[in-house]
Amino acid sequence: MAPRSEPDFMLAEFMTAMPKAELHVHLEGAIEVADMFRYAQRNEVNLTWGTENELCAAYTYKNLGDFLALFWQGCRVLTTREDSYDLTLAYLRRAHAQGVVCAEILYAPQNFLPRGITVDHRSVAI
């Protein structure tokens, strides 16, 4: 691979430093591969994939069904308040490192209610 030219480097540096807004990000869809395995192990949830490499390969979607299958697997590993906290903190750290200064973060309780995981509005601090 050829070394990056000076203009390319300057553009990449500029884009990294530029303040950004992330609009409409589903928190439960923002799970990193290693974290999905960590939450699955912590919560004794079996994943479809045996390794992180296999899960990475699944991120090549052929259709909406492929995407949703992966998304629902991610939802399955999130079962505790600690999971939600850890996921939120991990997302915010990544977003900050990418220059995100404003994020519209969504969390869909309907993805968890069928499994008996409720949202206690009294515990939410804004």
N, C-alpha and C positions, 0 to 999 in steps of 0.2 A: 504494500500500500504506500502510495506516495505521501511525503510529508505535507502537512497542511500549509497552504500559502498564508502569508501575512494578512491579506484581506479576509480570508476565511476565518482565521484565528480571531481577528478583531470583530467580525460579525458574530461569531459564537460567543465571545466575551460580552459583547453588547446585548445579545439576546438573553443571556443568562442574567445579566444585571438589570434588565428592563423590568419594571414592576408589571405584574400580571394579575388578571382576575380569572378565577376558575368558576365558570358558571355551570351549575347543575351537575354536581358530582355525587353519585350515590356512594355513601360511605362503605356500605357492605360490598360494593363492587371494587373498592380500592385496596383490597387485601393483596399484599405482596406474597409471592410464592413461599418464601421461607416462613412467613407468618402464618399462612394457611396451614402448613404442616405443624407449626408450633401450637396453634389453637386446637387443631385436630388431636394432637397428642395429649394436650392438657385436658381436653374434654372427652377423651376416649371416643372419638368419632373416626370411623374408617373412611378413608378417601378412596376414590376410584383409582388414583395414581399412586404408584409405589415409591416414586422418587421425585425430587424437585425437577429433574430434567424432563420426566414424563409430563409433569404438570405444565412446565414451560412450553412444551410442544403443543399442549391442548389450547394454548392461547392463539393458535392459528385457526380462526373460525371459518367454516365453510358456509354457515347459514345462521339464522337467528337461534335455531334449536341448539346448535353447538355452544353459542354464547350463553344462552340461558342455562344449559346443563352445568356449565362452569360456574356461573353466577349462583345457582342454587346450592352447589357444593360449598361455595364460600359462605353462604348464609348458614348452612348446617353446622359449621365449626364455631360459629359465634353463639355462645349460650349463656355467658355470664356478664355481669357488669364490668368485671376486669377485662374481658375480651373487648367490650365496646370502648373502654377507656384506652386500652393499649392500641387498638386500631385507630382511634381518633388521634392519639398522640403521634403515632407513626405517620399517618397521613399529613398532619400539620407540619411535622418536621420535614417531610419530603417537599411539601408545597413551599414552605419557607425557603428551603435550599434552592428551589427553582424560581424564586422571586415572586411567588404569589403573595399578594398583599390583601386580597379580598377573595373569599370563597363562599359560594352558595352550596352548602353541604346538606344533603338529604339523607334521611334515615327512615326506612319504610317499616313501621311496626308490623304491617300485614305479612311481612316475610318471616315473622317469628311467632306471631300469635297462635297459629295452628299447632305449634310445638309447646304451647303453654308458657312461652317467654313473654312477659308483659312489660309494658313501659310504665314505670312509676313516675308520674309527672311531678311528684313532690321532691324527687331526687335530682331533678334537672335544674342546674344553676345557669343563668344566662348573664 
